[in-house]
Amino acid sequence: MYLTLAEDRIPGTILKKSAMGNVTGLEFLHKIFYISQGIMLSQIREISGIDGSTLQNWTKRGWVANAKLKKYNIEQVARILIINMLRDCMQLDRIIFLLRYVNGDERDGAAIIPESKLYDYLCLIIDDLLDASTPVTDLRALVEAKLTDFEEKVGGARIRLANALEIMIVAYYASTLKGHSDARLLELMQR
């Protein structure tokens, strides 16, 4: 059996790419932030499918910065979507470790890349993996190819970013395969 990554949803959301004009990553984020510099918790719930208490828990634990005037900015939403896209196959504390591995603590200002750009890289790589001609075995090369525009401002930042992206992509791929397996099992159980 040959399994491929088949997903029509925008990573981290419940929205279909086809319904959003086939955009993902930064294009998607810019689309939802086109009119406003911030979105409300209720809008994040509609986009991500995450319930409000989960988002409040993530904020309380310091995994997502507090909303300003009850609105989340593009970087906070990107972080939420990254956490959401990985949480089916990765423990939350490990996801947060990876985000801190790349960008330090949310409050210390040591970020090497905006989280919206990190989300964009993830989406670009996932889109390439959706193309059946891109085997998963070439993942590190694919990651490196996507980072050609990344400007390293801190020594070792490129390697840290590539390591984290590779792990995140494999976890997302595993999550998608798990979803496929769960759906097939449910079909068998309902027969």
N, C-alpha and C positions, 0 to 999 in steps of 0.2 A: 504494500500500500504506500502511495506517495501522498504525503500531507503537505499542503501549502497553507500559508497564512491567508485566510479569506475573511475580510472584515469590511463591512460597508459603513461602520460607524466612525465618527471622528474620535480619535483616541481620547479616553477619559470622559467621554460624553455618551448620552443616549441618542444623539442626533445622527441621522444618516447623512453621509457625505453628499449623496445625490440630492437630498432636500436642501442642502446648503450651497449648491453650485459647485460641488466637488472640491471644496477648499478644506484645508487642514492647517495646523500650525499657526504661524503668525497671521496668515491671510484670514483664517477663521477668527482669531482673537481680534484682529482689526475690524472685522465685520460686526462682531457683537459690541465693540466699543466705538463704533462709528459716530454715534450721536452723543454719547455720554462718556465721561472720564471714569465712571464707576458704575457697577451694577449691584443690585440688591441681592440679599440672601435668597429670596424667592426665585429670582432669575437664575442664580447658580443652581438651585435645586432643579429647575426645569431643564437646564442644559446638561447637568451631570447625573441626575437621578439620585443624588446623595440627599439624605434627609437632613433637616436643619440641626437636629441634636448632634449628629456626627460632625458637621462643620463646626459647631460651637465647641465640641470636644477637642477637635484639632486645634482650634484657636486657643482654648484654655491650656492645652499642653505646649503651646508655643510653636507648633508645627506650621501654622499659618498666622501671619500678622493680623492684628485686630483691624476691622473695617474702620474707615474714617467716615464719620457722618453716615453710618450704616451702609456704606458703599465699598465694594471691593475693587481694587484697581487691576490693571492687566497683569501685573506680576503676581499678585495674590491668586488670581483666577488660574494663571498658568500653573502655579504650584499646586493648587487644588486638583487640577486636571491630571497632573503628573502623578500625584498620590493616588488618585482614583483609578488611573489606568493600570497601576501596578499592584493594587491592594488585593486582587483576587489570587495572586500567586506569590506574594511576598509579604512578610510581616511588616507592619507599619513602622516599627522601630528601625528596621533595615532600610526601608525607603527613606526615612528621615536621615539615617546615617549617610546614604548615598548623596542626598541633597546637600548635606553639610560637608561631605567629602569634596564636593564640587565647589560649593559657595560659602562654606563656613556657617556660622550661626546666623539665623534670620536677623538678629539685632546688631551684629558686630560690624556690618558694612564691608566685609571682606570678600564680597562676591566677585568671581572671575567672569561671570556671564549672567546677563539678565535671565530670569527664569522663563520669560516669554521666548527668548532665543533658544534656551535649552529645550523647551517644549517643541519649538519649530524644528530643531535638529532631530528630535525623536520622531516627529511626524514625517519629515522628509525621508528618513531611513525606513520607517515602516512602509511608506508609499513605494519605495524601491523594492522592498521585500514582497510587496503584493504582486509585483511583476514576476511572473513565474520564471523568467530567465535569470533572476538573481538568487543564487543558492545561499542558504543560511551559512554555509561553510565559509563564505567570503565576507562574513560580517565585519571583521576588523578592518578589512580593506575598504568596505563600504563606509564605515564610520570615518576612517581617515580621509576618504574622498570628500565627504560632506564637510569636514572641518577645514577645508582649504581657505575659507574666508575668515576663520577664527584668528584674531590677533591676540597672541599671548602677552599679557601685561605683567604676569607673575611667572617666574621660572617654574616649570613643571606643570603649569596649568593645562596645557594641551593633553598631556598624558593622563592627568586626573580626569579631565573631561571625557576623553576617549574610553578610559576604563569604565567610568560610570555609565556612559551611553551604551556600551556593549552589554553590560549587566542588565540595564533597564530594558533594552530591546529583547534580550533573551527571556526575561521575565514576562514581558508583554506577549511575546510569541507563545510562551508556555500557557499563559492565561487564555489566550485565544484558542489554543488546542484543547485546553481543559473545557472551555465552553462548548467546543465541538463534541467532545466526548460526553459531556453532560447531556447535551441535546439528543445525541444518539441513544444514550441509556434511557432517557425519558421516553423516547419513541418505543423502545423495547418493553418498557414497563407498562405502557398504555395499551399494548396489543392484547 
